[in-house]
Amino acid sequence: MFPELGNGGYDVAHYGLTLDYAPETNRLKGTAVITARATQNLSRFNLDLSGLRVRAAAVQGAKAQVAHRGDELLVTPATAVRNGELFKTVVTYDGTPRTLESDDGGMEGWIETDDGSTALGQPTGSMTWFPGNHHPSDKATYDITVTVPKDEDGDPYDVVSNGELIAEEDKGEAVTRHWRTEEPMASYLAHVSVGYFEVHKGWIDDDLPFYVAIDPDESEGAAEVPDLVSEIVGWASERFGPYPFSSAGAIVDHLPGLDYALETQTKPYFDKAPDEALLVHELAHQWFGNSVTPRKWKDMWLSEGLATYAEWLWEEERGDRNADEIFEDFYDGTDAESEGIWAFPPADPPSGRRVSDPPVYGRGAMVVHKVREAVGDETFFDILRTWSRQHRHGSADTQQFIALCEGKSGKDLSELFDTWLFDEKRPSRM
């Protein structure tokens, strides 16, 4: 899907990102400390980095040579790294971080807002603000520390990122905030938002902290978001298994024209106040997509189909339609979200730019519903909980999901998956 994104030869364990960002000029200075283990002997290796200038690099404390070619940073250490060796790479860089724009006008990367900026990484945007191995299968833990100068009135900006707020320091003319993600995370889920936010903190079931940041321009429409986050996480935990991270939350920004939300880990990002269905979808991703991450971009239907089906389950229990009725509305094309779902098979997007098209969502959810019909509710929810447990904080692919469905049900489901997941034609009802 994205042949130039991601690199072989090593497995990243941790990113330590220290950033200085000036909202007034949109300038970024960064130091990335990347701890990785070599999976082969490395005389040189690549990192993905787009649009920023590298000032220096070191591997294992010794100066390294670098060559920047397009979006690839070629690093040549002074001494080759041996297979199996845990090694540390430090890259110092700066510049104006890029906003990437797709053919249809969609934006990702580092995006300026009316009061700061936000960084969104799916599928390629994370390379615009830190160097790394930007492939969904290489997950790592993160420390993200951001320093931002106070505004012209002397007021501090808020900085919100993944995981938990470990420390914050007022340095007089600037404020520093340190966020830590202790569970593995795919780089496309890494996130930073700088701006002014109303912060809501609380607990879910007395042991899971949540942190919800809401742009004041969206506060009226998003008034129920903190309570809904708590309710939805509790609801989903009963159906999909224990919540997989050490904190929950959401970021409700004000970014007209973005027109999408993203399941950034622990705190999904919304460009405006979301409705209940969208909140359910992005929070369901914490299980399907974030904790259990697609091994390849072609497996994206496992994230989007299951998260879309979570919306169906929520409506089934709280809305006007049950899942059978929603399925029929998608099949007949009467559901508002059903347009375009027959363009290609969910498990075979024709190109990288189409991995987030309607078949991956709507028809992906239809595949999930057909599995539920075939195996019954008890086995179906056992499959979802087992999937979340077996691949917790890891990566998985389509064939593993099919094998689990068949193993749990004791049924040959090949015709079902061939028809609904892989066939190019609109299936007849079966």
Secondary structure, 3 states (H helix, E strand, C coil): CCCCCCCCCEEEEEEEEEEEEECCCCEEEEEEEEEEEECCCECCEEEECCCCEEEEEEECCEECEEEEECCEEEEECCCCECCCCEEEEEEEEEECCCEEECCCCCEEEEEEECCEEEEECCCCHHHHCCCECCCCCCCEEEEEEEEEECCCCCCCCEEEECCEEEEEEECCCEEEEEEEEEEEECHHHCCEEEECCEEEEEEECCCEEEEEEECHHHCCCCCCHHHHHHHHHHHHHHHHCCCCCCCEEEEECCCCCCCCCECCCCCCEECCCCCHHHHHHHHHCCCECCCEEECCHHHHHHHHHHHHHHHHHHHHHHCCCCHHHHHHHHHHCCCCCCCCCCCCCCCCCCCHHHCCCHHHHHHHHHHHHHHHHHHCHHHHHHHHHHHHHHCCCEEECHHHHHHHHHHHHCCCCHHHHHHHHHCCCCCCCC
